[in-house]
Amino acid sequence: ELRGLAFASASDGWAVGLGGVILRWNGSAWNIVAAPAAARLDDVAIAPVGLREAWAVGNGRAMLRWTGSSWQPIQGPTTSYYAVDMVSATDGWATAPGNRFYRWNGSAWNEAGRPASAQAIDMISANDGWAVGWGRIMHWDGSAWTLVTSPSTRTYYGVEAVSANNVWAVGDSGVIVHYDGSAWSSVASPVTDWLVDVSMASPSNGWAVGW
């Protein structure tokens, strides 16, 4: 089972999942990439600047860093993680049990607040980002994470921020919600099964996947 996906370009992407598996897309095929042992990897993110650095996180102290040639284990600040996203090679976020948020400063991960538990996170910039979880939606404004009004009490498992006024989140029972720059609202869903992730190719073209 694959649980996380990130693309640097149409010919370079990563996928991670159960058993600590890591796959890389080269434009024509997926190939297994050697990595340190991990019970489960739940998410992967690529640092936008340079595209040579990536992070993968999961259960059982699993925090791995791609250095451009190999995956290396990193001694992270906690035992397991839900999600990771990178603003740059020197600025990233990871979420973990216990409502914990951690921030990467280029040399270390440090605790950066406990606003609420977040299953997914997507950063637009250093001053704008979103995280979602158990009926909660949180916004980063550059100085603090704050809870915002959620149109659903369902658990969210995926979030995608296209821009400051176009953000999507999906989750339990097929819930789909959208942010238009001023408020979140529910969007009709064609399914009632869980949706676990969402990705937008453009403001008007996107996909959601799940059970």
C-alpha positions in Angstrom: 0.0 0.0 0.0 1.4 3.4 -1.0 0.5 6.3 1.3 2.4 9.3 0.1 3.3 10.9 -3.3 5.3 13.9 -4.5 6.5 15.1 -7.9 9.3 17.5 -8.8 8.4 17.3 -12.5 6.7 15.0 -15.0 9.8 12.9 -15.1 10.8 12.9 -11.4 8.6 11.7 -8.6 8.5 9.8 -5.3 6.0 7.4 -3.7 6.2 5.8 -0.2 4.2 3.3 1.8 3.9 0.3 4.0 7.1 -1.7 4.8 9.1 1.5 4.3 9.0 1.1 0.5 10.2 4.0 -1.6 9.6 4.2 -5.4 10.9 6.8 -7.8 9.4 7.8 -11.1 11.8 8.6 -14.0 9.3 9.6 -16.6 8.5 6.1 -17.9 8.7 3.6 -15.0 8.6 3.3 -11.2 11.7 1.8 -9.6 12.4 0.7 -6.0 15.0 2.8 -4.3 17.1 1.5 -1.5 16.3 3.1 1.9 16.9 2.6 5.6 14.4 0.1 7.2 11.1 1.6 8.3 7.8 -0.1 9.3 5.7 2.4 7.4 6.2 5.7 5.5 3.1 7.9 5.4 4.2 11.0 3.5 7.0 12.4 1.2 7.8 16.0 0.3 10.3 17.6 -2.1 12.0 20.9 -1.3 11.0 23.1 -4.2 14.4 24.9 -4.4 16.9 22.7 -6.2 14.7 19.6 -6.3 17.6 17.6 -4.9 16.3 17.3 -1.3 13.3 15.3 -0.2 11.9 14.1 3.1 9.9 11.0 4.0 8.2 10.4 7.3 6.1 7.7 9.0 5.7 5.4 11.9 8.4 4.0 14.3 10.8 7.0 14.3 10.8 7.0 10.5 12.3 10.2 9.3 14.4 10.0 6.1 16.2 12.6 4.1 17.1 12.3 0.4 20.5 14.0 -0.2 20.5 13.8 -3.9 22.1 10.4 -4.1 20.7 8.3 -1.2 18.1 8.2 1.6 19.6 8.8 5.0 18.0 8.2 8.4 17.6 11.4 10.6 17.1 11.4 14.3 13.9 13.3 14.5 12.3 14.8 17.6 9.6 12.2 18.2 8.7 8.6 17.5 6.2 8.9 14.6 4.9 11.4 12.1 1.7 12.0 10.1 2.8 14.3 7.3 5.6 16.5 6.0 5.9 19.4 3.5 8.8 21.6 2.5 8.8 25.3 1.7 12.5 25.2 0.8 15.6 23.2 1.7 15.8 25.3 4.9 12.2 25.6 5.8 9.8 22.6 6.3 7.0 21.3 8.5 6.1 17.9 9.9 3.1 16.9 12.0 2.9 14.2 14.6 0.7 12.6 17.3 -0.1 14.7 20.4 -1.1 17.8 18.3 2.6 18.4 17.6 4.0 20.5 14.8 7.7 20.5 14.0 9.7 22.9 11.8 12.9 22.4 9.9 15.4 25.3 9.9 18.0 23.8 7.6 19.9 22.0 10.4 17.4 20.6 12.9 13.7 19.9 13.5 12.2 21.9 16.5 8.8 21.8 18.0 6.7 24.7 16.7 3.4 24.5 18.6 0.5 22.1 19.3 -2.6 23.7 17.7 -4.4 20.4 16.9 -3.6 17.0 15.4 -3.0 17.2 11.7 -3.2 14.3 9.2 -2.0 16.4 6.3 -0.2 19.7 5.6 0.5 21.8 2.6 2.5 25.0 2.6 2.1 27.7 0.0 4.9 29.8 1.3 6.8 30.5 4.5 3.8 32.8 5.5 0.9 30.8 4.2 -0.1 27.2 4.8 -2.8 24.7 5.7 -3.1 21.6 7.9 -6.1 19.3 8.4 -7.1 16.5 10.7 -9.9 15.3 12.9 -12.7 17.7 11.9 -10.2 20.5 12.2 -8.7 22.9 9.7 -5.7 25.1 10.6 -4.1 28.0 8.9 -0.5 29.3 9.2 -0.1 33.1 8.7 3.6 33.3 9.1 3.6 33.6 12.9 1.0 31.1 14.3 -1.3 28.2 13.5 -4.9 29.0 14.2 -8.1 27.0 13.9 -10.6 28.2 11.3 -14.2 27.3 10.9 -14.7 23.9 9.3 -17.8 23.1 7.3 -17.6 19.4 8.4 -16.9 17.5 11.5 -15.5 14.6 9.5 -11.8 13.7 9.6 -9.7 15.2 6.8 -6.9 13.1 5.4 -5.6 15.2 2.5 -5.2 18.9 1.7 -3.9 20.7 -1.4 -3.3 24.5 -1.6 -3.3 25.7 -5.2 -3.0 29.3 -4.1 -4.0 31.6 -1.3 -7.6 31.6 -2.5 -7.9 28.0 -3.8 -7.5 25.2 -1.3 -9.0 21.7 -1.2 -9.4 19.1 1.6 -10.8 15.6 1.5 -11.6 12.9 4.0 -13.9 10.6 5.8 -17.2 9.5 4.2 -16.1 11.2 0.9 -16.2 14.7 2.3 -14.8 17.4 0.0 -14.4 21.0 1.1 -13.0 24.1 -0.6 -11.5 27.4 0.5 -12.1 30.4 -1.8 -9.9 32.9 0.0 -12.5 33.9 2.6 -14.3 30.8 3.9 -14.4 27.0 3.6 -17.5 25.4 2.2 -18.7 21.8 1.4 -18.6 20.6 -2.2 -20.8 17.8 -3.5 -19.0 14.4 -3.5 -19.7 11.5 -5.8 -18.7 9.0 -3.2 -19.3 8.1 0.5 -16.1 6.1 0.9 -13.0 7.6 2.5 -11.0 10.0 0.4 -7.4 10.0 1.6 -5.6 12.5 -0.7 -6.2 15.2 -3.2 -3.9 16.8 -5.9 -4.5 19.6 -8.3 -2.8 19.8 -11.7 -4.2 23.3 -12.2 -6.9 25.5 -10.6 -9.5 23.7 -12.7 -8.2 20.2 -12.9 -7.7 17.9 -10.0 -8.0 14.4 -8.6 -9.0 12.8 -5.2 -8.3 9.2 -4.3 -9.3 6.8 -1.5 -11.0 3.6 -0.6 
